[in-house]
Amino acid sequence: MDIVRLIFAILLPPVGVFLQVGIGGQFWINIILTLFGYIPGIVHAVWIIAKR
Protein backbone atom coordinates (compact mmCIF):
# COMPACT_ATOMS: atom_id res chain seq x y z
CA MET A 1 0.00 0.00 0.00
CA ASP A 2 2.94 2.35 0.58
CA ILE A 3 3.78 2.36 -3.13
CA VAL A 4 0.25 3.59 -3.93
CA ARG A 5 0.60 6.33 -1.31
CA LEU A 6 3.96 7.38 -2.75
CA ILE A 7 2.51 7.57 -6.25
CA PHE A 8 -0.33 9.75 -4.96
CA ALA A 9 2.22 11.82 -3.00
CA ILE A 10 4.04 12.62 -6.22
CA LEU A 11 0.95 13.26 -8.34
CA LEU A 12 -1.34 14.89 -5.73
CA PRO A 13 0.52 15.40 -2.43
CA PRO A 14 -2.55 16.10 -0.22
CA VAL A 15 -4.17 12.84 -1.34
CA GLY A 16 -1.07 10.87 -0.33
CA VAL A 17 -1.09 12.49 3.11
CA PHE A 18 -4.85 11.94 3.44
CA LEU A 19 -4.42 8.22 2.73
CA GLN A 20 -1.75 8.03 5.42
CA VAL A 21 -3.15 10.17 8.27
CA GLY A 22 -6.66 11.24 7.29
CA ILE A 23 -7.94 14.78 7.72
CA GLY A 24 -5.85 16.30 10.44
CA GLY A 25 -3.10 18.81 11.03
CA GLN A 26 -0.60 17.21 8.66
CA PHE A 27 -3.19 17.15 5.87
CA TRP A 28 -3.86 20.90 6.17
CA ILE A 29 -0.15 21.69 6.42
CA ASN A 30 0.37 19.74 3.22
CA ILE A 31 -2.38 21.64 1.41
CA ILE A 32 -0.77 24.94 2.41
CA LEU A 33 2.68 23.75 1.32
CA THR A 34 1.29 22.52 -1.99
CA LEU A 35 -0.37 25.89 -2.59
CA PHE A 36 2.92 27.68 -1.90
CA GLY A 37 4.78 25.36 -4.22
CA TYR A 38 4.31 21.91 -5.64
CA ILE A 39 7.77 20.65 -4.61
CA PRO A 40 7.40 21.48 -0.88
CA GLY A 41 4.08 19.62 -0.90
CA ILE A 42 5.71 16.56 -2.45
CA VAL A 43 8.61 16.62 0.01
CA HIS A 44 6.26 16.90 2.98
CA ALA A 45 3.98 14.13 1.70
CA VAL A 46 6.86 11.72 1.09
CA TRP A 47 8.29 12.56 4.51
CA ILE A 48 4.93 11.83 6.22
CA ILE A 49 4.55 8.53 4.37
CA ALA A 50 8.14 7.42 4.99
CA LYS A 51 7.98 8.41 8.68
CA ARG A 52 5.09 6.06 9.47
Jmol script that loads the backbone (N, CA, C; Angstrom):
load data "model"
ATOM      1  N   MET A   1       0.817  -1.198   0.000  1.00  0.00           N
ATOM      2  CA  MET A   1       0.000   0.000   0.000  1.00  0.00           C
ATOM      3  C   MET A   1       0.860   1.261   0.000  1.00  0.00           C
ATOM      4  N   ASP A   2       2.079   1.169   0.544  1.00  0.00           N
ATOM      5  CA  ASP A   2       2.942   2.353   0.575  1.00  0.00           C
ATOM      6  C   ASP A   2       3.293   2.837  -0.825  1.00  0.00           C
ATOM      7  N   ILE A   3       3.437   1.940  -1.781  1.00  0.00           N
ATOM      8  CA  ILE A   3       3.778   2.359  -3.135  1.00  0.00           C
ATOM      9  C   ILE A   3       2.637   3.178  -3.734  1.00  0.00           C
ATOM     10  N   VAL A   4       1.407   2.825  -3.442  1.00  0.00           N
ATOM     11  CA  VAL A   4       0.249   3.590  -3.927  1.00  0.00           C
ATOM     12  C   VAL A   4       0.252   4.977  -3.283  1.00  0.00           C
ATOM     13  N   ARG A   5       0.538   5.031  -1.998  1.00  0.00           N
ATOM     14  CA  ARG A   5       0.599   6.327  -1.314  1.00  0.00           C
ATOM     15  C   ARG A   5       1.708   7.194  -1.878  1.00  0.00           C
ATOM     16  N   LEU A   6       2.860   6.602  -2.182  1.00  0.00           N
ATOM     17  CA  LEU A   6       3.959   7.376  -2.748  1.00  0.00           C
ATOM     18  C   LEU A   6       3.613   7.897  -4.141  1.00  0.00           C
ATOM     19  N   ILE A   7       2.923   7.104  -4.925  1.00  0.00           N
ATOM     20  CA  ILE A   7       2.505   7.569  -6.255  1.00  0.00           C
ATOM     21  C   ILE A   7       1.544   8.748  -6.106  1.00  0.00           C
ATOM     22  N   PHE A   8       0.585   8.632  -5.196  1.00  0.00           N
ATOM     23  CA  PHE A   8      -0.330   9.754  -4.955  1.00  0.00           C
ATOM     24  C   PHE A   8       0.419  10.961  -4.396  1.00  0.00           C
ATOM     25  N   ALA A   9       1.447  10.716  -3.572  1.00  0.00           N
ATOM     26  CA  ALA A   9       2.219  11.820  -2.998  1.00  0.00           C
ATOM     27  C   ALA A   9       2.947  12.602  -4.082  1.00  0.00           C
ATOM     28  N   ILE A  10       3.349  11.931  -5.134  1.00  0.00           N
ATOM     29  CA  ILE A  10       4.038  12.625  -6.223  1.00  0.00           C
ATOM     30  C   ILE A  10       3.039  13.320  -7.141  1.00  0.00           C
ATOM     31  N   LEU A  11       1.926  12.675  -7.426  1.00  0.00           N
ATOM     32  CA  LEU A  11       0.946  13.263  -8.338  1.00  0.00           C
ATOM     33  C   LEU A  11       0.083  14.321  -7.653  1.00  0.00           C
ATOM     34  N   LEU A  12      -0.484  13.981  -6.507  1.00  0.00           N
ATOM     35  CA  LEU A  12      -1.339  14.887  -5.731  1.00  0.00           C
ATOM     36  C   LEU A  12      -0.958  14.760  -4.254  1.00  0.00           C
ATOM     37  N   PRO A  13      -0.005  15.564  -3.800  1.00  0.00           N
ATOM     38  CA  PRO A  13       0.516  15.395  -2.429  1.00  0.00           C
ATOM     39  C   PRO A  13      -0.537  15.348  -1.320  1.00  0.00           C
ATOM     40  N   PRO A  14      -1.570  16.200  -1.322  1.00  0.00           N
ATOM     41  CA  PRO A  14      -2.548  16.098  -0.224  1.00  0.00           C
ATOM     42  C   PRO A  14      -3.283  14.756  -0.183  1.00  0.00           C
ATOM     43  N   VAL A  15      -3.488  14.141  -1.329  1.00  0.00           N
ATOM     44  CA  VAL A  15      -4.170  12.838  -1.342  1.00  0.00           C
ATOM     45  C   VAL A  15      -3.286  11.780  -0.687  1.00  0.00           C
ATOM     46  N   GLY A  16      -1.985  11.817  -0.959  1.00  0.00           N
ATOM     47  CA  GLY A  16      -1.065  10.873  -0.326  1.00  0.00           C
ATOM     48  C   GLY A  16      -1.060  11.015   1.186  1.00  0.00           C
ATOM     49  N   VAL A  17      -1.060  12.253   1.661  1.00  0.00           N
ATOM     50  CA  VAL A  17      -1.092  12.491   3.112  1.00  0.00           C
ATOM     51  C   VAL A  17      -2.435  12.063   3.686  1.00  0.00           C
ATOM     52  N   PHE A  18      -3.526  12.348   2.972  1.00  0.00           N
ATOM     53  CA  PHE A  18      -4.850  11.941   3.436  1.00  0.00           C
ATOM     54  C   PHE A  18      -4.933  10.427   3.588  1.00  0.00           C
ATOM     55  N   LEU A  19      -4.392   9.677   2.645  1.00  0.00           N
ATOM     56  CA  LEU A  19      -4.421   8.217   2.734  1.00  0.00           C
ATOM     57  C   LEU A  19      -3.607   7.703   3.918  1.00  0.00           C
ATOM     58  N   GLN A  20      -2.596   8.465   4.315  1.00  0.00           N
ATOM     59  CA  GLN A  20      -1.745   8.031   5.422  1.00  0.00           C
ATOM     60  C   GLN A  20      -2.330   8.418   6.784  1.00  0.00           C
ATOM     61  N   VAL A  21      -2.750   9.679   6.938  1.00  0.00           N
ATOM     62  CA  VAL A  21      -3.149  10.165   8.271  1.00  0.00           C
ATOM     63  C   VAL A  21      -4.588  10.634   8.366  1.00  0.00           C
ATOM     64  N   GLY A  22      -5.295  10.736   7.259  1.00  0.00           N
ATOM     65  CA  GLY A  22      -6.658  11.244   7.289  1.00  0.00           C
ATOM     66  C   GLY A  22      -6.664  12.761   7.332  1.00  0.00           C
ATOM     67  N   ILE A  23      -7.838  13.318   7.647  1.00  0.00           N
ATOM     68  CA  ILE A  23      -7.943  14.779   7.724  1.00  0.00           C
ATOM     69  C   ILE A  23      -7.526  15.195   9.123  1.00  0.00           C
ATOM     70  N   GLY A  24      -6.394  15.843   9.176  1.00  0.00           N
ATOM     71  CA  GLY A  24      -5.845  16.301  10.443  1.00  0.00           C
ATOM     72  C   GLY A  24      -4.871  17.439  10.177  1.00  0.00           C
ATOM     73  N   GLY A  25      -4.057  17.716  11.143  1.00  0.00           N
ATOM     74  CA  GLY A  25      -3.103  18.813  11.026  1.00  0.00           C
ATOM     75  C   GLY A  25      -2.121  18.648   9.884  1.00  0.00           C
ATOM     76  N   GLN A  26      -1.573  17.452   9.728  1.00  0.00           N
ATOM     77  CA  GLN A  26      -0.599  17.211   8.662  1.00  0.00           C
ATOM     78  C   GLN A  26      -1.222  17.372   7.283  1.00  0.00           C
ATOM     79  N   PHE A  27      -2.480  17.000   7.146  1.00  0.00           N
ATOM     80  CA  PHE A  27      -3.187  17.154   5.871  1.00  0.00           C
ATOM     81  C   PHE A  27      -3.296  18.629   5.496  1.00  0.00           C
ATOM     82  N   TRP A  28      -3.697  19.475   6.451  1.00  0.00           N
ATOM     83  CA  TRP A  28      -3.863  20.900   6.167  1.00  0.00           C
ATOM     84  C   TRP A  28      -2.525  21.574   5.932  1.00  0.00           C
ATOM     85  N   ILE A  29      -1.499  21.160   6.666  1.00  0.00           N
ATOM     86  CA  ILE A  29      -0.154  21.688   6.419  1.00  0.00           C
ATOM     87  C   ILE A  29       0.283  21.353   5.003  1.00  0.00           C
ATOM     88  N   ASN A  30      -0.012  20.140   4.564  1.00  0.00           N
ATOM     89  CA  ASN A  30       0.372  19.740   3.218  1.00  0.00           C
ATOM     90  C   ASN A  30      -0.377  20.536   2.161  1.00  0.00           C
ATOM     91  N   ILE A  31      -1.631  20.818   2.377  1.00  0.00           N
ATOM     92  CA  ILE A  31      -2.379  21.637   1.414  1.00  0.00           C
ATOM     93  C   ILE A  31      -1.749  23.028   1.306  1.00  0.00           C
ATOM     94  N   ILE A  32      -1.393  23.619   2.428  1.00  0.00           N
ATOM     95  CA  ILE A  32      -0.766  24.942   2.407  1.00  0.00           C
ATOM     96  C   ILE A  32       0.580  24.886   1.695  1.00  0.00           C
ATOM     97  N   LEU A  33       1.390  23.875   1.992  1.00  0.00           N
ATOM     98  CA  LEU A  33       2.683  23.750   1.323  1.00  0.00           C
ATOM     99  C   LEU A  33       2.520  23.532  -0.174  1.00  0.00           C
ATOM    100  N   THR A  34       1.527  22.765  -0.572  1.00  0.00           N
ATOM    101  CA  THR A  34       1.288  22.524  -1.988  1.00  0.00           C
ATOM    102  C   THR A  34       0.830  23.803  -2.681  1.00  0.00           C
ATOM    103  N   LEU A  35       0.054  24.614  -2.007  1.00  0.00           N
ATOM    104  CA  LEU A  35      -0.367  25.886  -2.586  1.00  0.00           C
ATOM    105  C   LEU A  35       0.805  26.851  -2.743  1.00  0.00           C
ATOM    106  N   PHE A  36       1.742  26.823  -1.802  1.00  0.00           N
ATOM    107  CA  PHE A  36       2.921  27.681  -1.898  1.00  0.00           C
ATOM    108  C   PHE A  36       3.884  27.208  -2.980  1.00  0.00           C
ATOM    109  N   GLY A  37       3.896  25.926  -3.209  1.00  0.00           N
ATOM    110  CA  GLY A  37       4.775  25.358  -4.225  1.00  0.00           C
ATOM    111  C   GLY A  37       4.581  23.859  -4.276  1.00  0.00           C
ATOM    112  N   TYR A  38       4.587  23.338  -5.461  1.00  0.00           N
ATOM    113  CA  TYR A  38       4.307  21.914  -5.640  1.00  0.00           C
ATOM    114  C   TYR A  38       5.391  21.042  -4.997  1.00  0.00           C
ATOM    115  N   ILE A  39       6.642  21.443  -5.142  1.00  0.00           N
ATOM    116  CA  ILE A  39       7.769  20.650  -4.612  1.00  0.00           C
ATOM    117  C   ILE A  39       7.729  20.552  -3.085  1.00  0.00           C
ATOM    118  N   PRO A  40       7.507  21.641  -2.340  1.00  0.00           N
ATOM    119  CA  PRO A  40       7.399  21.480  -0.877  1.00  0.00           C
ATOM    120  C   PRO A  40       6.275  20.535  -0.464  1.00  0.00           C
ATOM    121  N   GLY A  41       5.180  20.544  -1.197  1.00  0.00           N
ATOM    122  CA  GLY A  41       4.084  19.624  -0.898  1.00  0.00           C
ATOM    123  C   GLY A  41       4.491  18.179  -1.108  1.00  0.00           C
ATOM    124  N   ILE A  42       5.238  17.929  -2.175  1.00  0.00           N
ATOM    125  CA  ILE A  42       5.711  16.562  -2.446  1.00  0.00           C
ATOM    126  C   ILE A  42       6.680  16.109  -1.364  1.00  0.00           C
ATOM    127  N   VAL A  43       7.621  16.973  -1.014  1.00  0.00           N
ATOM    128  CA  VAL A  43       8.614  16.616   0.008  1.00  0.00           C
ATOM    129  C   VAL A  43       7.926  16.306   1.335  1.00  0.00           C
ATOM    130  N   HIS A  44       6.977  17.129   1.723  1.00  0.00           N
ATOM    131  CA  HIS A  44       6.262  16.904   2.981  1.00  0.00           C
ATOM    132  C   HIS A  44       5.466  15.604   2.929  1.00  0.00           C
ATOM    133  N   ALA A  45       4.787  15.347   1.819  1.00  0.00           N
ATOM    134  CA  ALA A  45       3.983  14.129   1.700  1.00  0.00           C
ATOM    135  C   ALA A  45       4.847  12.879   1.766  1.00  0.00           C
ATOM    136  N   VAL A  46       5.965  12.882   1.058  1.00  0.00           N
ATOM    137  CA  VAL A  46       6.860  11.719   1.085  1.00  0.00           C
ATOM    138  C   VAL A  46       7.433  11.540   2.483  1.00  0.00           C
ATOM    139  N   TRP A  47       7.755  12.641   3.155  1.00  0.00           N
ATOM    140  CA  TRP A  47       8.290  12.561   4.508  1.00  0.00           C
ATOM    141  C   TRP A  47       7.258  11.944   5.461  1.00  0.00           C
ATOM    142  N   ILE A  48       6.005  12.381   5.358  1.00  0.00           N
ATOM    143  CA  ILE A  48       4.934  11.832   6.220  1.00  0.00           C
ATOM    144  C   ILE A  48       4.747  10.349   5.964  1.00  0.00           C
ATOM    145  N   ILE A  49       4.764   9.940   4.700  1.00  0.00           N
ATOM    146  CA  ILE A  49       4.549   8.533   4.367  1.00  0.00           C
ATOM    147  C   ILE A  49       5.734   7.675   4.808  1.00  0.00           C
ATOM    148  N   ALA A  50       6.949   8.182   4.616  1.00  0.00           N
ATOM    149  CA  ALA A  50       8.140   7.417   4.991  1.00  0.00           C
ATOM    150  C   ALA A  50       8.311   7.336   6.507  1.00  0.00           C
ATOM    151  N   LYS A  51       7.830   8.362   7.228  1.00  0.00           N
ATOM    152  CA  LYS A  51       7.977   8.406   8.678  1.00  0.00           C
ATOM    153  C   LYS A  51       7.147   7.334   9.363  1.00  0.00           C
ATOM    154  N   ARG A  52       5.998   7.017   8.817  1.00  0.00           N
ATOM    155  CA  ARG A  52       5.094   6.056   9.472  1.00  0.00           C
ATOM    156  C   ARG A  52       5.318   4.719   8.909  1.00  0.00           C
TER     157      ARG A  52
END
end "model"
wireframe off; spacefill off
backbone 0.3
color backbone group
